[in-house]
């Protein structure tokens, strides 16, 4: 049976004593710069939190860059669900969004459902995040904001791109939450065949 809810999680790296971020303007475009992992997706979630469907829950987790303790605690708390980990990525920086680390989800069906959206969405795999933990037990994928630079240090992204990502997170959450029964892969257990009667 398919899960009936979506759990989105995002983290802010906790290995920093102080994470520096700044904003600057270049060629009429505003850019954010600094230790953006993973502050930008936290900000993106807050913008549209009031618009999330009723069966979409959002959490902020800790220790993503060390023990994944936050993700493990979240799974114990919420149990059966489709988990979406929000993160930044260095993969496909010209895309609006990447979908990474897909587990127990029909990738082809997910692509079909998201194709009408007005975003450049790339399916790829980048550095490990909470989806690696969630995927051991539940259907999951990472929904990432592609950035320029070193993702654990000097990172930059434009305000325009961040706002597109923000809208994409909401739109994708709505589609996924309505189609859980269509995209979640179920393992079918076939009974062992007994010996034929003589």
Helices and strands as residue ranges (DSSP letters): E 6-11, E 21-26, E 29-34, H 39-48, G 49-51, E 56-61, H 69-78, E 82-89, E 97-103, H 107-114, E 121-123, H 130-134, E 140-146, E 148-149, E 155-158, H 159-178, H 180-183
